[in-house]
Amino acid sequence: MFIYGHTDSKGDDAYNEKLSQLRAAAVKYYLINVFKVQPNRLQTKGFGKIKPIAPNNNPDGSDNPTGREKNRRVEVLIKT
């Protein structure tokens, strides 16, 4: 199982990279401690702000809070 953390575009690259890693790690911790998933079955990676799923800015360059909110996420990929 792969756990990928993401952020919006606010903040510098180093901050977003660390934050995305922490988001993924929090989900891993939860899966291990609540659902008793074996730790060796989980891999985490933080992508920072490099893989947005929505625009962080509107076409006119103004802030897009709704888009940024969608980019602050964790994705879980289960491979069978």
Backbone as CSV, one residue per row, in Angstrom:
resi,resn,N_x,N_y,N_z,CA_x,CA_y,CA_z,C_x,C_y,C_z
1,MET,0.850,-1.158,0.000,0.000,0.000,0.000,0.906,1.234,0.000
2,PHE,0.562,2.171,-0.848,1.334,3.404,-0.971,0.503,4.561,-0.427
3,ILE,1.134,5.411,0.360,0.471,6.564,0.956,1.225,7.808,0.510
4,TYR,0.535,8.668,-0.238,1.156,9.852,-0.821,0.576,11.127,-0.206
5,GLY,1.447,11.980,0.326,1.025,13.252,0.893,1.238,14.383,-0.098
6,HIS,0.343,15.379,-0.041,0.390,16.530,-0.946,0.061,17.810,-0.173
7,THR,0.457,18.943,-0.735,0.139,20.250,-0.152,-0.344,21.197,-1.244
8,ASP,-0.814,22.365,-0.812,-1.120,23.419,-1.777,0.165,24.195,-2.060
9,SER,0.061,25.302,-2.758,1.262,26.031,-3.182,1.728,27.097,-2.190
10,LYS,1.021,27.272,-1.084,1.459,28.254,-0.089,2.707,27.733,0.628
11,GLY,3.619,28.613,0.973,4.829,28.207,1.673,5.946,27.851,0.713
12,ASP,7.151,27.746,1.268,8.292,27.422,0.404,8.385,25.913,0.155
13,ASP,9.215,25.544,-0.785,9.313,24.149,-1.208,9.699,23.208,-0.068
14,ALA,10.684,23.608,0.736,11.152,22.743,1.826,10.038,22.507,2.844
15,TYR,9.305,23.556,3.182,8.196,23.431,4.133,7.132,22.486,3.581
16,ASN,6.750,22.669,2.326,5.713,21.831,1.730,6.156,20.385,1.599
17,GLU,7.409,20.169,1.293,7.926,18.803,1.204,7.805,18.099,2.556
18,LYS,8.239,18.765,3.609,8.173,18.185,4.951,6.723,17.964,5.377
19,LEU,5.863,18.955,5.128,4.453,18.838,5.497,3.790,17.665,4.784
20,SER,4.073,17.483,3.510,3.471,16.372,2.771,3.960,15.026,3.315
21,GLN,5.218,14.951,3.716,5.742,13.724,4.318,5.060,13.440,5.654
22,LEU,4.852,14.495,6.439,4.179,14.334,7.732,2.727,13.895,7.554
23,ARG,2.059,14.404,6.550,0.673,13.985,6.274,0.620,12.498,5.951
24,ALA,1.501,12.043,5.096,1.539,10.627,4.738,1.887,9.769,5.955
25,ALA,2.830,10.235,6.762,3.235,9.491,7.961,2.096,9.390,8.967
26,ALA,1.270,10.436,9.078,0.137,10.415,10.004,-0.876,9.350,9.593
27,VAL,-1.112,9.211,8.296,-2.041,8.188,7.819,-1.448,6.799,8.060
28,LYS,-0.166,6.643,7.812,0.497,5.362,8.073,0.373,4.991,9.545
29,TYR,0.636,5.937,10.419,0.529,5.713,11.864,-0.882,5.251,12.220
30,TYR,-1.888,5.915,11.669,-3.284,5.577,11.939,-3.607,4.156,11.467
31,LEU,-3.194,3.817,10.257,-3.469,2.481,9.735,-2.805,1.396,10.573
32,ILE,-1.609,1.669,11.053,-0.891,0.695,11.884,-1.553,0.548,13.246
33,ASN,-1.883,1.660,13.878,-2.367,1.617,15.253,-3.864,1.369,15.397
34,VAL,-4.656,1.728,14.425,-6.098,1.515,14.525,-6.521,0.236,13.799
35,PHE,-6.012,0.046,12.588,-6.420,-1.104,11.795,-5.415,-2.256,11.835
36,LYS,-4.327,-2.077,12.574,-3.315,-3.122,12.786,-2.694,-3.623,11.483
37,VAL,-2.539,-2.712,10.501,-1.851,-3.052,9.252,-0.369,-3.216,9.566
38,GLN,0.244,-4.227,8.996,1.668,-4.465,9.221,2.483,-3.319,8.605
39,PRO,3.402,-2.708,9.384,4.180,-1.568,8.884,4.941,-1.844,7.598
40,ASN,5.413,-3.067,7.416,6.191,-3.374,6.210,5.316,-3.422,4.951
41,ARG,4.010,-3.325,5.092,3.101,-3.306,3.943,2.785,-1.887,3.486
42,LEU,3.315,-0.885,4.193,3.008,0.513,3.915,4.251,1.276,3.499
43,GLN,4.128,2.041,2.434,5.209,2.922,1.981,4.653,4.335,1.875
44,THR,5.421,5.302,2.355,4.970,6.695,2.302,5.896,7.534,1.426
45,LYS,5.317,8.594,0.868,6.094,9.549,0.079,5.366,10.883,0.119
46,GLY,6.129,11.943,0.293,5.578,13.287,0.237,5.953,13.962,-1.069
47,PHE,4.978,14.526,-1.754,5.214,15.191,-3.026,5.217,16.709,-2.915
48,GLY,4.918,17.244,-1.741,4.862,18.697,-1.615,3.777,19.261,-2.508
49,LYS,4.122,20.320,-3.240,3.126,21.000,-4.068,3.237,20.665,-5.558
50,ILE,4.016,19.638,-5.914,4.312,19.399,-7.330,3.224,18.649,-8.101
51,LYS,2.219,18.083,-7.410,1.176,17.325,-8.103,-0.218,17.814,-7.708
52,PRO,-0.548,19.049,-8.050,-1.883,19.550,-7.695,-2.968,18.859,-8.520
53,ILE,-4.159,18.727,-7.919,-5.307,18.193,-8.659,-6.297,19.300,-8.993
54,ALA,-6.053,20.495,-8.477,-6.902,21.660,-8.740,-5.999,22.888,-8.806
55,PRO,-6.437,23.940,-9.483,-5.611,25.153,-9.561,-5.515,25.855,-8.206
56,ASN,-4.302,26.245,-7.835,-4.087,27.008,-6.611,-4.455,28.484,-6.801
57,ASN,-4.495,28.925,-8.049,-4.837,30.306,-8.378,-5.941,30.326,-9.423
58,ASN,-6.716,31.388,-9.404,-7.731,31.614,-10.422,-7.061,32.085,-11.708
59,PRO,-7.771,32.040,-12.841,-7.182,32.485,-14.114,-6.634,33.917,-14.074
60,ASP,-7.217,34.776,-13.226,-6.729,36.158,-13.133,-5.532,36.305,-12.194
61,GLY,-5.051,35.180,-11.638,-3.887,35.206,-10.756,-4.224,35.341,-9.284
62,SER,-5.490,35.567,-8.961,-5.885,35.685,-7.558,-5.910,34.309,-6.897
63,ASP,-5.914,34.325,-5.585,-5.911,33.096,-4.798,-7.190,32.291,-5.038
64,ASN,-7.056,30.963,-5.049,-8.188,30.063,-5.210,-8.262,29.152,-3.983
65,PRO,-8.928,29.594,-2.901,-8.969,28.790,-1.681,-9.581,27.406,-1.873
66,THR,-10.573,27.296,-2.732,-11.206,26.001,-2.974,-10.232,25.039,-3.654
67,GLY,-9.496,25.530,-4.624,-8.491,24.700,-5.287,-7.374,24.294,-4.348
68,ARG,-6.906,25.257,-3.544,-5.834,24.933,-2.591,-6.296,23.878,-1.595
69,GLU,-7.542,23.976,-1.160,-8.079,23.002,-0.211,-8.044,21.594,-0.804
70,LYS,-8.396,21.459,-2.067,-8.374,20.147,-2.728,-6.960,19.591,-2.849
71,ASN,-5.975,20.459,-2.921,-4.587,20.019,-3.066,-3.965,19.568,-1.748
72,ARG,-4.547,19.965,-0.630,-4.069,19.518,0.681,-4.723,18.170,0.977
73,ARG,-4.016,17.099,0.613,-4.641,15.784,0.664,-3.615,14.677,0.878
74,VAL,-4.143,13.493,1.170,-3.368,12.264,1.204,-4.093,11.270,0.308
75,GLU,-3.344,10.597,-0.533,-3.895,9.567,-1.409,-3.343,8.212,-0.972
76,VAL,-4.200,7.215,-0.979,-3.789,5.847,-0.640,-4.016,4.969,-1.861
77,LEU,-2.961,4.316,-2.298,-3.013,3.433,-3.452,-2.810,2.005,-2.953
78,ILE,-3.790,1.178,-3.216,-3.705,-0.231,-2.788,-3.462,-1.078,-4.028
79,LYS,-2.354,-1.793,-4.009,-2.023,-2.681,-5.130,-2.267,-4.121,-4.669
80,THR,-2.943,-4.866,-5.523,-3.225,-6.266,-5.182,-2.477,-7.208,-6.089
